[in-house]
């Protein structure tokens, strides 16, 4: 049982005697592009963060969780 959207395309390609190489290449290229966009987005968000965060009174003392 195939759960992905590419399953029927892959099964149809293999039945006709082709290979899954083109589909795999497409998948790798799409994953690369998504990774590049994710890295660009996260670097932009990190640049917008303040250099230092204000210290709150609760963060000065370690808290013991009471069970």
N, C-alpha and C positions, 0 to 999 in steps of 0.2 A: 504494500500500500504506500503510495507516494503522497506526502503531505505538502510538498512545496509547489509553488506556482510553475516552476520550471520542469516539474516532473513529466507532464504530458508532452512537452516540447522535446525533452531528452528522450523519452520512450519512442516518440515518433521518428526522431532522427536516427536512433539506433536501429529501428526496424527497417529503414530504407537503406541501411548499409553504410551510413555516414559515421562520423566519429563525434564524440562530445567535446572535441578540442575547441571549437569555436564558441560553444556555450560556456566552457570553462574560462576561456580567455575573456569573454564578455563579463563574466562574474568577477574575475580578478580585477579588471579595469574599473568596474563599478565600485568594488570594495576599496580600491586605491583612491578613487575620487572622493568617496565618502570619508575616508580617513583624513585626506588633505583638508577637506572642508571642516571636519571636526577639530583638527589641530588649529586651523586659522581662527575658528570661533573661540576656542578655549584660550588662545594667546591673547585675543582681544579682551576677553573677560578678565584675565589675570592682570592686564595692563591697567584696567579701570579700578582695580582694588586699591585701597589706601596703603601707604607704605607701612604704617603701624596702626594697630587697632587700639582704641582706648581700653585701659584696663578697668575691669569692673570689680567691685568689692568681693563678689562671689568667686572670682577666679584667683584671688590672692591666697585664699585658704583652701586646702583640699577638703573635700566633703566626704564624710564616711556615709555610705548608703546604709540606712537602717532597714533591716528586714523584719 
